Amino acid sequence: MVAPGQESAKKVQGPPPEGGYQGTPRPGSATQHSTEVLHQTKKLPVCPARAAIVGFAFVSVIGYFTLYSKKKPEATALDVARVSSGTATPQNTRPRKYERSIGSRWGLQWSDGRPHVTICGLKEDHYPSQSSLNHEENLHRTYKVPPLNFLILIAELWFNSKFRGICFYIVTSIAAITLFVPMVLQHPLVLMFDRYRRKAQYRIAKAWAFLTVAPFFKIEYEGLENLPQTDTPAMYVSNHQSFLDIHTLLTLGISFKFISKTSIFLYPIIGWAMFLMGVIPLKRTDSRSQLECLKQCMSLIKKGASVFFFPEGTRSRDGKLGTFKKGAFTIAAKTGVPVVPITLIGTGKIMPPGMEQEVNPGLVKVIIHPYIVGNNPDELCKEARNIIAQELIRQG
């Protein structure tokens, strides 16, 4: 059997000598020279991927110039007037472009029969749908957007409050499901070594709160030095503006017990996590439940835990500070623990009451005031409310 290289040499050198070609040709021989020449002149195979890329680029360039070379001229004002009045139909023209007005707000607005999108002080030109035949039809059609504005539209979508609300609840759910597992696993140890304060569970709750709020709004803290020592029980009170107040307060990392409606405990994952954290349930319309809640709060404070109250009892619908109830201050007066007033600013604008499906961009401030001590519930209630009210007025 003859090797391929030897067959090539046979064709160049003529008939093989007796015994055939065996072994490697001698250096400098005619056989070796002929083999090298054939190897040098052999054509390399064409790469299919390279050929496909070149072909695609060629077709794209030809298609681009073919498409835009047939672009119709822009319609004049007279053409638009004729089409709008119904006295003429569109001829060999394309609809007139309009300038998209941009302001300081984000969102889609309608003005003068045209959709105006507000984005960050920029101005973009858009064309109505080419299939629109009159002015009324244009009002109810989706307007085409040039491909170069894709990133601008993504930013516009992100600043849409309803879209951000959907993203907020998706992030909240994913974070809650992920962190609920370690809460369940460590709960037996928590009951054994830290039954009342449950610091380990609140550390996970703090991580959940940060993961939830960080992509959507920023939180600034003032007066962190006014917080009591970690193991000191206290009564924390704050104004109540939004559903986001709980998320914001959990970022402080303080293991205080919230008071929550019993219906929220029925929510999957979130309600179960609240049970593991030791949140205190309350039926607002049940006087027995209210009395039991007060007794449980006093018991927790005596055992070294802290408690958090919203003295208004519900969220403020207009952003104004409501009347404070005396339950929290009665507990503080009887147990002798300090009352720490906290002012929350901005949560009501980011997620207004009754509009929990929307999340607006903004800034939240958490102002922690110096604690107050007293044995008169009325005076404690009045002083705490005045501190928070003055801060709300100062912040505007």
Beta strands, then each sheet from edge to edge (+ up, - down):
strand 1: 98-100
strand 2: 107-111
strand 3: 114-118
strand 4: 124-126
strand 5: 218-222
strand 6: 235-238
strand 7: 256-257
strand 8: 259-261
strand 9: 280-282
strand 10: 306-309
strand 11: 339-345
strand 12: 363-368
sheet 1: 1+ 4-
sheet 2: 2+ 3-
sheet 3: 5+ 12+ 11- 6- 10- 7-
sheet 4: 8+ 9+
end
